[in-house]
Amino acid sequence: MQKKAEKKQEARYRVELTEGQLNLIRKAIEGRFRIMMGQEFDLCNDMAFLGLENIDYSTEDGKRIFDWALHRRDHLQEIIRAWFRIAFEPCGYAKEKTEEQLRLEDMWDVIRVALGQSRWGKHTLHNSDDPVLKIEKIEG
């Protein structure tokens, strides 16, 4: 009879982040989800308009920059769609989510609750075998 291999306890970390940094992590996780689900539009839109938040689009220069950003977004979408077809269409989608995907879902959900951006209020889902991510507001 074989002994069951004991699961090595993973190291634990405590990280202090600003709200802006936490929002970036949320966006990164959402971007990965969207790519894996073939929902690249929001990710491409964010990427195309990155750094253009303070542009006045009512001016001639602003309109030109807006049109350029839309053109850039459309090209990014084409590239990501092509990559997605190459990466996933031959084998299809996995029927069950990987442990990594479940971890990301858990992290994303806890981050959205901490930022007050969850549709479900303060309730978080817990799908992975990992302990629930803990986020504690320390100031502000």
Sine and cosine of phi, psi and omega as CSV:
sin_phi,cos_phi,sin_psi,cos_psi,sin_omega,cos_omega
0.00,0.00,0.79,-0.61,-0.03,-1.00
-0.99,0.15,0.62,-0.78,0.10,-1.00
-0.97,0.25,0.65,-0.76,0.06,-1.00
-0.95,0.30,0.76,-0.65,-0.01,-1.00
-0.90,0.43,0.76,-0.65,0.02,-1.00
-0.97,0.25,0.69,-0.72,0.00,-1.00
-0.97,0.23,0.84,-0.54,0.02,-1.00
-0.94,0.33,0.75,-0.66,-0.01,-1.00
-0.95,0.30,0.79,-0.61,0.00,-1.00
-0.95,0.30,0.49,-0.87,0.09,-1.00
-0.91,0.41,0.48,-0.88,0.02,-1.00
-0.89,-0.45,0.52,-0.85,-0.07,-1.00
-0.74,-0.68,0.48,-0.88,0.12,-0.99
-0.86,-0.51,0.81,-0.58,-0.06,-1.00
-0.82,-0.57,0.70,-0.71,0.06,-1.00
-0.97,-0.25,0.81,-0.59,-0.06,-1.00
-0.79,-0.62,0.42,-0.91,0.18,-0.98
-0.99,0.10,0.22,-0.98,0.04,-1.00
-0.89,0.46,-0.61,0.79,0.04,-1.00
-0.88,0.47,-0.67,0.74,0.02,-1.00
-0.91,0.41,-0.64,0.77,0.02,-1.00
-0.90,0.43,-0.62,0.79,0.06,-1.00
-0.90,0.44,-0.61,0.79,0.04,-1.00
-0.90,0.43,-0.64,0.77,0.05,-1.00
-0.89,0.45,-0.68,0.73,0.04,-1.00
-0.85,0.52,-0.73,0.68,-0.01,-1.00
-0.89,0.46,-0.63,0.77,0.01,-1.00
-0.89,0.45,-0.69,0.72,0.01,-1.00
-0.91,0.42,-0.70,0.71,0.02,-1.00
-0.87,0.49,-0.64,0.77,0.02,-1.00
-0.87,0.49,-0.68,0.73,0.03,-1.00
-0.90,0.43,-0.68,0.73,0.05,-1.00
-0.85,0.52,-0.74,0.67,-0.07,-1.00
-0.88,0.48,-0.67,0.74,0.02,-1.00
-0.89,0.46,-0.71,0.70,-0.04,-1.00
-0.92,0.40,-0.38,0.92,0.01,-1.00
-0.98,-0.18,0.05,1.00,-0.02,-1.00
0.96,0.27,0.38,0.92,0.00,-1.00
-0.94,-0.34,0.94,0.33,-0.14,-0.99
-1.00,0.05,-0.15,0.99,-0.13,-0.99
-0.85,0.53,-0.80,0.60,-0.04,-1.00
-0.88,0.47,-0.65,0.76,0.03,-1.00
-0.89,0.47,-0.73,0.68,-0.01,-1.00
-0.90,0.43,-0.62,0.78,0.03,-1.00
-0.89,0.46,-0.72,0.69,0.04,-1.00
-0.86,0.51,-0.69,0.73,-0.03,-1.00
-0.92,0.39,-0.65,0.76,-0.05,-1.00
-0.92,0.38,-0.56,0.83,-0.05,-1.00
-0.99,-0.16,0.12,0.99,0.01,-1.00
-0.86,0.51,0.80,-0.60,-0.01,-1.00
1.00,0.09,0.01,1.00,-0.04,-1.00
-0.94,-0.33,0.31,0.95,-0.10,-1.00
-0.90,0.44,-0.49,0.87,-0.09,-1.00
-0.98,-0.22,0.29,0.96,0.00,-1.00
-0.99,0.15,0.69,-0.72,0.09,-1.00
-1.00,0.04,0.97,-0.23,-0.09,-1.00
-0.98,0.21,-0.02,1.00,0.03,-1.00
-1.00,0.08,-0.21,0.98,0.04,-1.00
-1.00,0.06,0.24,-0.97,0.04,-1.00
-0.88,0.47,-0.70,0.71,0.04,-1.00
-0.89,0.45,-0.66,0.75,0.01,-1.00
-0.88,0.47,-0.66,0.75,0.03,-1.00
-0.90,0.43,-0.64,0.77,0.02,-1.00
-0.91,0.43,-0.68,0.73,0.02,-1.00
-0.91,0.42,-0.64,0.77,0.02,-1.00
-0.88,0.47,-0.73,0.69,0.02,-1.00
-0.88,0.47,-0.65,0.76,0.04,-1.00
-0.88,0.47,-0.67,0.74,0.00,-1.00
-0.90,0.43,-0.64,0.77,0.05,-1.00
-0.89,0.45,-0.67,0.74,0.03,-1.00
-0.88,0.47,-0.70,0.72,0.02,-1.00
-0.89,0.46,-0.68,0.73,0.02,-1.00
-0.87,0.50,-0.70,0.71,-0.01,-1.00
-0.88,0.47,-0.64,0.77,0.04,-1.00
-0.93,0.37,-0.64,0.77,0.06,-1.00
-0.87,0.49,-0.67,0.74,0.03,-1.00
-0.87,0.49,-0.68,0.73,0.02,-1.00
-0.87,0.50,-0.69,0.73,-0.02,-1.00
-0.90,0.43,-0.72,0.69,-0.04,-1.00
-0.93,0.36,-0.62,0.79,0.06,-1.00
-0.89,0.46,-0.67,0.74,0.02,-1.00
-0.90,0.45,-0.70,0.71,0.03,-1.00
-0.86,0.50,-0.69,0.72,-0.03,-1.00
-0.88,0.47,-0.69,0.73,0.03,-1.00
-0.88,0.47,-0.68,0.73,0.00,-1.00
-0.91,0.41,-0.67,0.74,-0.10,-0.99
-0.97,0.23,-0.58,0.81,-0.20,-0.98
-0.85,-0.53,-0.45,0.89,-0.09,-1.00
-0.90,0.44,-0.63,0.77,-0.01,-1.00
-0.87,0.49,-0.57,0.82,-0.07,-1.00
-0.96,-0.29,-0.15,0.99,-0.01,-1.00
0.97,0.25,-0.08,-1.00,-0.02,-1.00
-1.00,0.01,0.52,-0.86,0.08,-1.00
-0.93,0.37,0.66,-0.76,-0.01,-1.00
-0.96,0.30,-0.54,0.84,0.02,-1.00
-0.88,-0.47,0.57,-0.82,0.01,-1.00
-0.96,0.29,0.55,-0.83,0.05,-1.00
-0.97,0.23,0.26,-0.97,0.06,-1.00
-0.87,0.49,-0.58,0.81,0.04,-1.00
-0.89,0.46,-0.69,0.73,0.02,-1.00
-0.90,0.44,-0.64,0.77,0.03,-1.00
-0.91,0.42,-0.64,0.77,0.06,-1.00
-0.87,0.48,-0.71,0.70,0.01,-1.00
-0.88,0.47,-0.67,0.74,0.03,-1.00
-0.87,0.50,-0.70,0.71,0.02,-1.00
-0.88,0.48,-0.74,0.68,-0.02,-1.00
-0.88,0.47,-0.72,0.69,-0.02,-1.00
-0.86,0.51,-0.69,0.72,-0.03,-1.00
-0.91,0.42,-0.72,0.70,-0.01,-1.00
-0.90,0.43,-0.64,0.77,0.03,-1.00
-0.90,0.45,-0.70,0.72,0.01,-1.00
-0.89,0.46,-0.63,0.78,0.04,-1.00
-0.90,0.44,-0.71,0.71,-0.02,-1.00
-0.88,0.47,-0.55,0.84,-0.01,-1.00
-1.00,0.04,-0.01,1.00,-0.03,-1.00
0.95,0.32,0.45,0.89,-0.06,-1.00
-0.92,-0.38,0.24,0.97,-0.04,-1.00
-1.00,0.03,0.63,-0.78,0.07,-1.00
-0.96,0.28,-0.30,0.96,-0.10,-0.99
-0.96,-0.27,0.31,0.95,0.02,-1.00
0.95,0.32,-0.74,-0.67,-0.06,-1.00
-1.00,-0.06,0.05,1.00,0.00,-1.00
-0.99,0.14,0.75,-0.66,0.07,-1.00
-0.90,-0.44,0.50,-0.87,0.08,-1.00
-1.00,0.05,0.40,-0.92,0.07,-1.00
-0.63,-0.78,0.96,-0.27,-0.11,-0.99
-0.94,-0.33,-0.42,0.91,-0.09,-1.00
-1.00,-0.05,0.07,-1.00,0.06,-1.00
-1.00,0.09,-0.12,0.99,0.01,-1.00
-0.95,0.30,0.40,-0.92,0.15,-0.99
-0.90,0.43,0.43,-0.90,-0.02,-1.00
-0.91,0.41,0.71,-0.70,0.08,-1.00
-0.86,0.51,0.71,-0.71,0.01,-1.00
-0.94,-0.33,0.79,-0.61,0.07,-1.00
-0.80,-0.60,0.81,-0.59,-0.02,-1.00
-0.81,-0.58,0.82,-0.57,0.06,-1.00
-0.96,0.27,0.81,-0.58,-0.08,-1.00
-0.97,-0.26,-0.34,0.94,0.10,-1.00
-0.30,-0.95,0.30,-0.95,0.06,-1.00
1.00,-0.09,0.00,0.00,0.00,0.00
